Amino acid sequence: MLEPRIQQHFIDSADLKYQAAEVLSKPIEAAVEALLACVTSGGKVLTCGNGGSAADAQRFAADFVGGFERERPELGAIALSTDRSILTSLANDDDFSAVFSRQVRALGQPGDVLLAITTSGNSANVLAAIQAAHEREMTVVALTGRGGGKVSGALRDTDVHICVPHERTARIHEVHLLALHCLCDGVDTQLLGEQDNP
């Protein structure tokens, strides 16, 4: 019977979210402030990740541009994992570790935000993107897990680190998605005011 195992997934996910709420609420609030400062000054968010984190990055960009749960003016966001021609060209001409950093250098401007997502905190191409964002005088918001990995040492004091306190990739992704929803809701709340049900 798989039913008990399935139920345990729900229980483990809920338990982690309760634990993470206290740990992550301050960095998520700081990330909302960074995103708000960016978009209200005409900036944009560049977002990247690999695998499931790439999907999270694309989901965030879609919600940021198209609106989260309320009608509002469009906000600038670009997922760097979506253009196959750019990705394959850069991976072929350089190596895969440069696929995000070269796009950050091409598209990023001072005041923009890089939203970097890596469950391990050790993705070479995400780390290179963080370095490129710093070269462009961008703020970095990093979503990681497992203690943050190498990303922890790559961030500056002006950056924001949202590190899920867990080791399992599936659980980290689940909290990352919730954190991304909180970021979108937080920006919308700051721009549009409170809504009755969060």
Buried (B, 14 or more C-beta within 10 A) or exposed (E): EEEEEEEEEEEBBEEBBEBBEEBBEEBBBBBBBBBBEBBEEEBBBBBBBBBBBBBBBBBBBBBBBEBBEEEEEEBBBBBBBEBEEBBEEBBEEEEBBBBBBBBBBEEBEEBBBBBBBBBBBBBBBBBBBBBBBBEBEBBBBBBBBBBBBBBEEBBEEEBBBBBBBBEBBEBBBBBBBBBBBBBBBBBBBBBEEEEEEE
